[in-house]
Amino acid sequence: MRPKFSYKTSFLVAASLLVTALAAAAIDAYTLKRTAKAGDTTKSKVTLDLEANGMSINAAIDAVSKVIDVKADGTIVEESVQKHLVVTAGGSELANQDDAGKATTTRDARGIVSAIETSEDGGGNKWRNERIISLIYPEKPVNIGDKWTYESKADKSKDLPLGTFTYEVKGKEKVKDKEVLRINYTFKETGVDDAIESEGYMLVSIATGEVLKSDGKVKNYPIPQLGPTAVKYKQEVVD
């Protein structure tokens, strides 16, 4: 005899399956946020490649970042120092120097920059440069395939045009035994001549929210004496 299923039984089975599916989805959701403590230090290698006046130019930077302060609301103050810089053009070395620059940056819990102090006066460009490849953390847990956006408002006092970020979680990977999410991103300015655009990916630590690696390209990167320039960049934490 074939078993009989009532409407009530079918509903309970469906409800049970739904609860199970929701529970599984909750397990797969990731809360991305930067966690750090004062004194944390990170070493990174950064490379920039560009073409100018028909010549290939490369900059290789060894950088060290140190967390200066972590506030109760999640705001992080971090100091970054370019410990060593080498610039080559057409195979010839143009610069080779230590302690090439320093910046102290304050970001809120979502990664939005509220203050920048630099060792050199970069004018408004320091604000534009800082947000080109910024990670603005999502406001809620995310799953693979999820997307979010953030609009950075125009600010004449900082020479900042309107800028829009988009992010998408593409997958889960491992970097040196650390679990990371691969996040694709785009950034685009609007309402200004030579608007900056950038795109690429970031590998973000699930445990700490730190960007362990990023790779991408920038259109109209503002470089003194060269003007708006196309640049390819790579950044990777090495310690």
Protein Blocks (a to p, Z undefined) as FASTA:
>chain_A
ZZdddfklmmmmmmmmmmmmmmmmmmmpccddddddehiacdddddddddeehiacdddd
ddddddfbdcfkopacdddddfbacddeehiafbdcehkbccdddddfkopafbdcdfbd
ekjmlmmmmmmmcccddfbdcdehiacdddddddfklopacdddddddfbdcdeehiacd
ddddddddehiahiacddddddddfklopafbdcdddehiacehklpaddddddddfZZ
